[in-house]
Amino acid sequence: MLALPLAFAMGCRLVDVDELPSPARAGADILLAPDSELIAALVPPRTTLAAVLHGHELAQQEVVSLIRTIGAHFDLRRLRAGRPYRLDRLHDGRVRQFEYEIDGDQILQVQRADEGDAFEASIVPIPKHIEVATFEGRIDRQTSSLYAAIVGGGEHVELALALAEVYSGEIDFNGDVHPGDEFRLVFEKATREDGQHAGYGPVLAAEFVNAGRRLRAVRFTDADGRAGYYDEQGRSLRRMFLKSPLKFEPRITSSFSNARRHPVLNYVRAHRGVDYGAPAGAPVVAVSSGVVVMAGWNGGAGRMVRIRHTSGYQSEYFHLSAIAPGVRVGARVSQGDTIGRVGATGLASGPHLHYGLIKNGTHVNPVTAHRNMPPGEPVAAVRLAAFEAERDRLFGRLSITTPLRAADADATDE
C-alpha cells in the first residue's frame, strides 16, 4: 500500500522500503520548507516607514493597511535611522508580523489578525533583567580618563557619565583626575532577554580615591522621596556649584589670569574665566540653579548665556555654537540643565568654552571659588538611622573586593 504514494513522492520510481533513510523508516518528522522569510535590519537614514516596507516587496495593499494601523498607535515621524526592525513576510507578499524598537524601553508590535487582512498593533515594554553589579577601575597611562577606564573595562559610556554626575560637586573630571586614582562602584545594570545591554539604573554607592583623597558616596532617598548622594557622615555631595560646566574629557586650555596674551587679538589683557578645550557641539550645563539674565550674541563672546544665582553669584558661558531651546532671558534653569553647545563664535581661535564666575559684580577664579564651596545639606536627623543602615548595606557590597589604597597624587605605573 505504501509503494504507490512513495513512487510519486520520489519521482515515479518504485522504491523498496529498505532503500529509505533510517529516519523516514522510524517515522521521524518531515522538515517542510518555511512559508515565510524573517527579515531583521536597521532603519536606513532619510527614509519613511512606507519606503522601508516597499523595499521588501510587499503588496501595495499590505503597506497601506500596515501604515494605517501603525499610525493609529505610533507617530510615524518618530521613526529613527539606526533603530532595529523585524519583518515576517509570507512568500506571497503578505505580512505575518512586524516589529520596530522605538527605543531601549519600548517595542511596536504589529501582527495579522486571525481573520481577514486586517492588522493589530500595540506598544509593549521590552522585558529586562535588573541586577546589582560592581566595577573597579584605575587611572593610568593606558586608561588616562574616567571614560577610558570604564569603557576599557567592558562597560558603556553611560556608566562613566553617571559616576561623574555623582562626584560633580567634588571632582572636576576635566582636570582633577590623575594617574594612580582608583575607583569602584555598585550600580544597577539592565539586560534584555536576548542578552543585549539595556542600560543602567542608578549608581548605588561608590568610592573614588582622587589625588590621595578618599571620597565615598551612597545614594539615599529622603522623606520627600527625592534621591541624592551623601558621604559617610550623611552630608550631601551636591554643592551649590558643579565643579565644571562640562561633563568630563575636555582639558583646561587657559586659566584665570589678570594678564594673558589673547590668541586672536595678540595683545595682553585680563582673562576673567577658564577656557575648556572641547569638541564642537558638546553639551554645556548650568553649574547651579538660577535665572537667565542674558542669552544671545554679545560681540567677542559670541553666543553666550549668563545666569544669576543666589548669594550674589552669576555664571557666564561664551562662544556657544547654539543656545538650548527655552533658554532665554527670565527663564529658570536647574543645576545640570543643558543650556547650550560648545562652539567657536565671537573672538575664538577654535571650539572651546569660556566659563566665567562673578561674585557681587567682580569676576573671580572659578577653580578657586568652586574649591571653597561649602558642603550641601545633611540627612535630616529623623532619617539618620535609616541612612546609616542603607549606607552599611551598600558599602558592604563595595567591601567585597580588595580595599582601595589612598594613592599619592603623583603616583604612576611602573
C-alpha positions in Angstrom: 0.0 0.0 0.0 3.0 2.3 0.5 4.6 1.7 -2.9 2.3 4.0 -5.0 2.4 7.2 -2.9 6.1 6.8 -2.3 6.7 6.3 -6.0 5.0 9.6 -6.8 6.8 11.3 -3.9 10.2 10.2 -5.2 9.8 10.9 -8.9 7.7 7.9 -10.0 10.4 5.3 -9.2 9.3 2.4 -7.2 11.4 2.2 -4.0 11.9 -0.7 -1.7 11.3 0.2 1.9 14.9 -0.8 2.8 16.2 2.0 0.5 14.5 4.7 2.6 16.7 6.6 5.0 16.5 5.3 8.5 14.8 8.5 10.0 11.9 8.0 7.5 11.6 4.4 8.4 11.4 5.3 12.1 8.7 7.8 11.5 10.8 10.9 12.1 9.3 14.4 11.5 9.5 15.5 7.9 11.0 19.0 7.6 8.9 21.3 5.5 10.1 24.4 3.7 9.3 27.6 5.6 6.3 29.5 4.3 7.8 32.9 5.2 11.0 34.9 5.4 12.2 36.6 8.6 14.0 39.9 7.8 16.0 41.7 10.5 17.5 45.1 9.6 18.1 48.7 10.7 16.1 51.7 9.5 18.3 53.5 6.9 18.8 57.2 7.1 16.5 59.7 5.4 13.5 57.4 4.8 9.9 56.7 5.8 8.2 53.6 7.1 6.3 53.3 3.8 9.6 53.3 1.9 11.1 50.7 4.2 8.1 48.4 3.7 8.0 48.9 -0.1 11.7 48.0 -0.1 10.8 44.4 1.0 8.5 43.8 -2.0 5.3 43.9 0.0 1.9 44.1 -1.8 0.7 47.7 -2.1 -2.5 46.9 0.0 -0.3 45.4 2.7 1.7 48.6 3.0 -1.4 50.8 3.1 -3.0 48.6 5.7 0.1 48.5 7.9 0.7 52.2 7.7 -2.9 52.9 8.7 -2.8 50.5 11.7 0.6 51.7 12.9 -0.3 55.4 12.5 -3.2 54.9 15.0 -0.7 53.8 17.7 2.6 55.4 16.9 3.7 58.8 15.4 5.3 57.8 12.2 7.5 61.0 12.4 9.3 59.3 15.3 10.8 56.7 13.0 14.6 56.9 13.7 17.5 55.8 11.5 19.6 53.1 13.0 16.8 51.5 15.1 16.2 47.8 14.5 13.1 46.3 13.0 11.9 42.8 12.1 9.6 41.7 9.4 8.0 38.2 9.0 6.9 38.2 5.3 5.0 35.4 3.6 6.1 34.3 0.2 3.0 35.8 -1.4 3.9 39.3 -0.3 1.7 39.4 2.7 3.0 40.2 6.3 2.6 37.9 9.2 4.3 40.2 11.8 6.2 43.5 12.0 8.2 44.8 15.0 10.1 48.1 15.5 12.2 49.0 18.5 11.1 52.5 19.4 13.8 53.0 22.0 15.6 51.0 24.6 12.4 50.5 26.6 9.5 50.0 24.1 8.8 48.0 21.0 6.0 48.4 18.5 4.4 45.0 17.6 2.1 44.5 14.6 0.6 41.2 13.6 -2.1 39.9 11.2 -5.5 39.4 12.7 -6.9 35.9 13.0 -9.3 36.6 10.1 -9.1 38.8 7.0 -6.4 41.2 6.0 -6.5 43.5 9.0 -3.7 44.1 11.4 -3.5 44.6 15.2 -0.8 46.8 16.8 0.4 47.5 20.3 3.3 49.1 22.1 4.8 46.9 24.7 7.7 47.2 27.1 10.9 45.4 26.4 11.5 42.8 29.1 14.6 43.4 31.1 16.5 41.7 33.9 17.9 44.1 36.5 20.9 43.1 38.5 23.2 44.8 41.0 26.7 44.8 39.7 30.1 46.1 40.8 33.0 47.6 38.9 36.6 48.7 39.7 38.8 50.9 37.7 42.1 52.8 37.7 43.5 55.9 36.0 46.9 55.2 34.4 48.8 55.7 31.2 46.6 53.2 29.3 43.3 54.5 30.7 44.0 58.2 31.3 40.4 59.2 31.9 37.3 58.0 33.6 35.7 57.3 30.2 38.7 55.1 29.1 38.8 53.2 32.4 35.2 52.3 32.3 34.8 51.6 28.6 38.1 49.7 28.6 36.7 47.6 31.4 33.8 46.4 29.3 31.1 48.8 30.4 29.4 51.7 28.5 30.0 55.4 28.5 26.6 56.0 30.3 28.1 54.5 33.4 31.1 56.9 33.2 28.6 59.8 32.9 26.6 58.6 35.9 29.7 58.3 38.1 30.9 61.7 37.0 27.5 63.1 38.0 27.7 61.6 41.5 31.0 63.4 42.1 30.2 66.5 40.1 30.5 68.7 43.2 33.8 67.2 44.4 35.9 66.4 41.3 36.4 68.3 38.1 36.8 65.5 35.6 38.3 68.0 33.1 41.5 68.4 35.1 41.4 66.8 38.6 41.9 63.2 37.6 45.5 61.9 38.0 47.4 58.7 37.2 47.1 56.4 40.2 43.5 57.5 41.0 41.2 54.5 41.6 37.5 54.0 41.9 34.8 51.3 42.4 31.1 51.4 42.4 27.9 49.4 42.9 25.2 50.1 40.3 22.1 48.7 38.7 22.5 47.1 35.3 19.8 46.1 32.9 20.0 43.2 30.3 17.4 42.2 27.8 16.2 38.6 27.4 18.4 38.2 24.3 21.5 39.1 26.4 21.9 42.6 24.9 22.8 45.5 27.2 19.7 47.6 28.1 21.1 50.5 30.1 21.8 51.3 33.7 19.9 52.1 36.7 21.3 54.5 39.4 24.8 54.2 40.9 24.0 53.0 44.4 27.4 53.5 46.1 30.9 54.5 45.1 34.4 55.1 46.3 36.9 57.3 44.5 40.5 57.8 45.6 41.4 61.1 43.9 44.9 62.6 44.4 45.1 60.9 47.8 41.5 61.9 48.9 39.1 59.1 49.6 35.6 60.1 48.6 32.7 57.8 49.3 29.2 58.2 48.2 25.9 56.5 48.9 22.5 57.0 47.3 19.7 57.7 49.7 16.1 58.8 49.4 14.9 61.4 51.8 11.4 61.6 53.4 10.1 63.6 50.4 11.0 60.8 48.0 14.0 62.7 46.5 17.1 60.6 45.9 20.6 62.2 46.4 24.2 61.3 47.1 25.8 61.6 50.6 29.2 61.0 52.1 29.7 58.6 55.0 28.5 61.1 57.6 25.3 61.8 55.7 26.4 65.2 54.2 25.1 65.9 50.8 27.7 65.7 47.9 25.6 68.2 45.9 27.3 71.6 46.2 25.9 74.9 45.3 28.1 74.8 42.1 29.2 72.0 39.9 33.0 71.7 39.5 32.6 72.2 35.8 30.0 73.2 33.2 31.2 70.2 31.1 30.8 66.5 31.9 34.5 65.4 31.5 37.2 64.6 29.0 38.0 68.2 27.9 41.0 70.0 29.5 41.7 73.5 30.8 43.5 75.3 27.9 43.7 78.7 29.6 43.4 79.6 33.2 42.1 82.6 35.0 44.6 85.5 34.7 44.9 89.2 35.0 47.4 89.3 32.1 47.1 86.9 29.2 48.0 87.3 25.6 44.8 87.0 23.6 45.1 84.3 20.9 43.1 86.3 18.3 43.8 89.9 19.2 47.5 89.2 20.1 47.9 91.6 23.0 47.9 91.2 26.7 44.7 91.7 28.7 42.9 90.1 31.6 41.3 86.6 31.1 38.5 86.6 33.6 37.5 83.0 33.4 38.6 79.5 32.5 38.8 78.1 28.9 37.9 74.4 28.4 39.0 72.7 25.2 36.1 70.7 24.0 34.7 69.4 20.7 32.1 71.5 18.9 28.6 70.5 19.9 29.5 69.1 23.3 26.7 70.0 25.8 27.2 72.8 28.3 25.3 72.7 31.6 24.3 75.2 34.2 26.7 74.9 37.2 23.9 76.0 39.6 20.2 76.7 39.5 19.2 80.3 38.7 17.6 82.7 36.3 18.9 83.5 32.8 19.8 87.2 32.6 21.3 87.1 29.1 21.1 84.7 26.2 22.2 85.7 22.7 25.0 87.3 20.7 27.5 89.6 22.6 30.4 90.8 20.5 33.7 88.9 21.1 31.9 86.5 23.4 29.8 85.2 20.5 26.7 83.4 21.5 26.6 83.4 25.3 24.4 82.7 28.3 24.7 84.4 31.7 22.8 83.1 34.7 22.1 84.8 38.1 22.3 82.6 41.1 21.8 83.1 44.9 24.4 84.7 47.2 25.4 87.3 44.7 26.8 84.9 42.0 26.5 84.9 38.3 27.9 82.4 35.8 28.6 83.0 32.1 29.3 80.8 29.1 30.9 82.2 25.9 31.5 81.1 22.3 28.5 78.7 22.1 27.6 77.2 18.8 23.9 77.1 19.9 21.8 78.1 22.8 19.4 75.4 24.1 15.7 75.8 23.3 13.8 77.5 26.2 17.0 79.2 27.5 16.0 82.9 27.3 16.1 85.9 29.5 13.9 85.3 32.5 13.8 81.6 32.2 14.7 79.5 35.3 17.2 76.7 34.9 18.2 73.9 37.3 21.7 72.7 38.1 22.9 70.4 35.4 20.4 71.5 32.7 21.9 71.8 29.2 22.0 75.5 28.3 23.9 75.3 25.0 26.6 73.7 22.9 30.3 74.3 22.6 31.3 76.4 19.6 33.8 78.9 18.3 31.6 82.0 17.9 32.9 85.5 18.5 36.7 86.0 19.0 37.7 82.4 19.3 40.6 80.6 17.6 38.8 77.2 17.8 36.0 75.3 19.5 36.1 75.8 23.3 34.1 77.0 26.2 35.0 80.2 28.2 33.4 79.8 31.6 33.3 82.8 34.0 32.1 83.3 37.5 31.1 86.7 39.0 30.7 87.4 42.8 29.0 90.6 43.8 29.9 92.2 40.4 33.5 91.1 40.3 35.0 88.2 38.3 36.6 85.5 40.5 38.6 82.5 39.7 36.1 79.7 39.1 38.5 76.9 40.1 39.3 78.6 43.5 35.7 79.5 44.1 34.4 76.0 43.5 37.0 74.5 45.7 35.9 76.7 48.6 32.1 75.9 48.2 30.6 74.6 51.5 29.1 71.1 51.5 25.4 70.6 50.9 22.6 69.9 53.4 23.0 66.7 55.5 20.4 64.0 56.0 17.7 65.0 58.4 18.2 63.8 62.0 15.0 61.8 61.9 16.2 59.9 58.9 19.8 59.4 60.0 19.3 55.8 61.4 17.7 54.7 58.1 20.6 56.4 56.2 23.2 54.6 58.2 21.5 51.2 57.6 21.4 51.8 53.9 25.0 53.1 53.9 26.3 50.0 55.7 24.4 47.7 53.4 25.7 49.3 50.2 29.2 49.8 51.5 29.2 46.1 52.3 28.9 45.5 48.6 31.9 47.7 48.0 33.9 45.7 50.5 33.6 42.5 48.5 36.7 43.5 46.7 40.2 44.4 47.9 40.2 47.8 49.7 41.4 50.7 47.5 44.6 52.4 48.7 44.7 56.2 49.1 47.1 56.8 46.1 49.5 59.6 46.0 48.6 62.4 43.7 51.7 61.9 41.6 51.6 58.1 41.5 52.3 56.4 38.2 52.5 52.8 37.0 55.9 51.2 36.9 
